[in-house]
């Protein structure tokens, strides 16, 4: 579809302000949109509207051609009268909350902000690998119990990392691991070679790969095909002493099975940035599981660059649409991402 090179009617739907009154670094401002438009060489002024509640969403989308928002702000709000709508750009890479996409109006392009998270998640994955290699989750457990017990551990160089998911998140973790001399194997649905991995396997080879894994990084999107991909049986295939990291989605693995293996000492440690549910309630078993560290879904979001990069991606896709080219961040409803 060829879009005219003219100013667009764009509505930005931000989340409501935090209940505790704290600042939200991910609220998109008019200045940020205008600066991104200028960086992208936009020659026509765009008409903007902003909202953060149901009434402002209905008013803004009524004549909008494009909406920029989070998945949570459109969840359950369709069908809605939006006769001019042509594009929904979500400031998130994973859109599993919006599955299935049967709510999407015909002819409306759904896009994500894939590409924003690489630098931050690469650092987080490296941090988690170093922590697991040094047995930091075990030391944290011992500290709470007042136990002094040293672990003497090897460095990362030469050790084996298996990454499930070779998109932006998985590739970022793989690059950092290889900088430290690790041997990195990726698992993806279509096992084509990837420059950030030493080897690539198809999902059908996952069981065999798990048996030779020292560290496992979950970084794939959550879809019907990947939900519970690390179930109890597959977690049991990991060798004794393996460590696990999850930066994808909590529902990729069986959390109770993971807790059982950690409590039994079968796995050496785990670092989870994503859980089921989120937020994790105070009585959740994960909080009490030994040799486990939980962070509250912060692995991939850099507050200094998130909006800037997201809006640059939005306008890059808009330019592609105007040129009649494929939009690089277009979501495939059949694949779920």
N, C-alpha and C positions, 0 to 999 in steps of 0.2 A: 504494500500500500504506500502511495506517495503522498506525503504531507506537504502542504504549502510552506514556504519559508516566510513565515509571518509570526507576529506575536501571538502567543497562546493564552488561553484562559486556564490558569493553574490554581488548584486549591491544595493547600498544605494542611493536613489534619494532624495536629500534634496530640500526644497523650495529655490527659489532665495533669495539672501540677501535682507533685508529690504531696500526700496528705500531711506529712510532717513539716511542710514548708521549706524543705531543703531545695537547693537549685538542681535543675535537671540539665546536664551538659548536652543532652541530645535533642533539645527543643530547637527546631529549625526556625530561623528568623528571616525577615524580609531582606536584611542586609546580606545574609549568607546566600540567599537565592540570587540576588542581583549581582553579587560578586562572582558567583559561579557562572552566571549567564555571560558576564563580561569575559571571564577566562575562556569560555567556550566560543567566543566570537559571535555571540548572538547580536544581530543588528537591529532587531525589532523589539520594542518593549513588550514585556509580558504583563498581563493583568493578573494580580495575585489576590488570593483571599486566604485567611487563616482561621482555624478553629480548634477547639479542644473538648467539645461536648457534642451531644446528639443533635441539638438544634443547629449548631454551626456547621456540622457535617451535612445535614440535609440542605441547608441554604447554599453551602459552597459547591456541592456536587451537582446542584440543579442545572447549572450552565457550564460546568467545568469540562474542559477537553482532556485535562490530565490531573491526576490526584497523586500527591506524594504523601505517604503515610506509613505507619507501622502495621503489621498484620493484625495486631489487637484492636486497632481502630476501625477496621473494616469487617472484622469478624461479626457475623450475624446481622449486618446492616444492608445486605442485598437480599431480595431485589429492592431497588430504589429508583426513583425517577431521575435519570441522567441521560437525556437524549443526545447530548453532544460528546459524551465520554468516549475517549479513544485509547487511553493509557492509564494504568494503575502502576505506580512505581512504589515498591515496598522497600523501606530502609532496613532490610533484613535479608540474609542469604537463604536461610531456611524458612520455607513457607508451609511447613507441615501442619500448622494450626489451621490453615485454610483449606486443607484437603477434605473431601474431594472438591475439585474446582467447578462443580456443576452450578455454582452461584454466579460464575463469571459471565457477564452479559456477552452475547455474540458480537464478534468484531472488536472487542476490547482487548488490548495487549496487556498481559500481566508480566511485570518485570521485578527482578530482585536486585540487590546491590552487591552481587558476587564480585569479589576483588577488593573489598574494603578491609577485610579482616586479616589478611595474610601476615603483615609485619607483626602485629600484636600476638596472634595465635602461634606464630613461629617461636617467639620469645617464651611464651607460656609453656609450649610443648617442651622446649629445651630445659626450662626451669624444672618442669615435672620429671623429665628424664634424669636430670642431675640429682634431684631429690630422691627418686626411687633407687638410683644407683648407689647413693650414699646412705640409704636406709633412713632418710629423714622422717617418713611417716612412723616408722618403728620407734625412733627416738622420741617423737612427740607423744606416742603412747606410753613409753617408759617414763617420760618426764611427769605426766599426769599421775603415774603410779609411784613416783619416787624411786625408780629403779635405775641403777648404773650398770649398763651392760654394753660394752663396745662391740661394734661390727667393723671388721676390716675388709674393705671392698675394693674391687678393681675399678679402673677408670672406664669411660664409655668406649674408647677406641677399640675397634675390633668386635664389639658386641652387636647383637642382632636385634633390629627393630622391625616389627610388622605393622604396617599402617593400613587400616581398613578405610578406604576412601581416598582417592588421589586427586580430588579437586583442590580448591585454593587452600583449605584448612590442612588437609593431609600433606599436600606438596610443601607447604610452609614448614611444617614439622619435619618433613623428610630433609629439606635443605639444611636446617639447623643441625639435625642429627649427623648428616654426612660431613658437615664442617668439623665435627668432633670425631670423625673417623669411624662412625658406625656403618654397618652394612644394613641397608634399608630395602625392604621388599614391600611393594604396594599391592593391594587387592582392589580390583575394580570390576564392574560388571562386564566391561569390554576390555580385555587384557592387551591393549596396545602399548607399546613402549612409551616411557615417560622420562624426560631428561633429569628429573629430580630423584629418581629411584634407581637402585642397582638392578632390580628385577621387578617385573610386574606379573601378577597371577590373576586368573579369573576367579570369580566367587566360588566356582565349583572346586577350586583347589584350597579353599580356606581351611578345611579340617586338617589336611596334611601339613599346611604351613604353621598352624598353631602349635603343633608338637615340637617345632624347632624354634620357638619364639622366646626370647628373653624379656623383651618389652613389647607391649601391644598398645598402639594408639588408635582409638576409635575416632574417626573424623568424617564419616560419611553423612549424607542427608538422611533424615527419617522419612521413609516411604513405606508403603505396604510390604515391599520386598526386603527392606532392611530392619523393620521392627523386630526386636528381640533376636537380631542376627547373632549375638553372643548369648545364647540361651545356656541353661545349666549344662547340657551335654557338651557344648563347645567350650565353655569355660573350663570344664573338666579335662579338656585336651591339652591345656597349657601345662608346660613342665613345672615341677616343683620349684618355687622360688621366683617365678615370673612376676613382673610388675605390669600394671594396667593403668592407662590414662584415657579419659573420655572427654573430648571437647566437642562432640557432635550433638547428640541428644540423649537424654536419660533413658528413653525407651529403646535404645539400641541394645541394651543388655538386661539380663535378669539380675536385678539388684540384690534380691535375697540370696541367690546362688553365690554372688560375689561375696556377700557378707559371710556366708557359710565357709567359703574357702579361706577368707582372711582370718576368721576366728579359729579355724583348724590349723593355721600356719602353712597351708598349702601354697598360697601366694605370698610374696614378700611384702607387697604394698600396692596401694592404688591411689590415684589422684583423680577426683571427679569434679569437673566444672559444671556438669549438667546432671540433673536428677529428675526423678518422678516421685512426687509432684514438685513444682517450683511455685513459690518458695517452699523449701523443705520444712515441715512442721517440727517444733521442738522435741516431740516424742519419737521422731523417725529413727529407725534402727541405724541408719548410716552414721548418725552423730556418735553412736556408742561403739561402733565397730573398730577393733584395733587395727593399727597399721594402715589407716585410711585418712586421707585429707580431702575435705570438701571445700570448694570455693563457689560463691553464689552467682554463677553464670557471668563471669567477667573476663574470660580468657581471650576474647577476640575483639573487644571494643576499646579503641583509643579515643578518649573524649576530645583530644586536641585536633584530631583529623577526621573523625567519623562523619560529621555532617558535610565537611568540605569534600571529602572523597565521594560520598554518596551523591551529592548534587552534581559533581563533575561527571559521574557515571550516568546520572539521569539525562544531562544535556548531551552527552556523547551518544546515548541511545536515540534521543530526539533527532540529532543530526543524521544518524544512520537512517531513521525512518523517512526523513525528508528527502534523502538521496535515493530512496527506494532500495536500500540495502538491509540485510538482516540485522536486527537489533541484537547485540551481543549478550544482553542480559534477559532476553525473552525466556520465560518459563515454559517448559514443555508440559502441558497438563497430563500427558500420558506417562511421563517419567516421574512427575511430582516435584521437579526442580528445574 
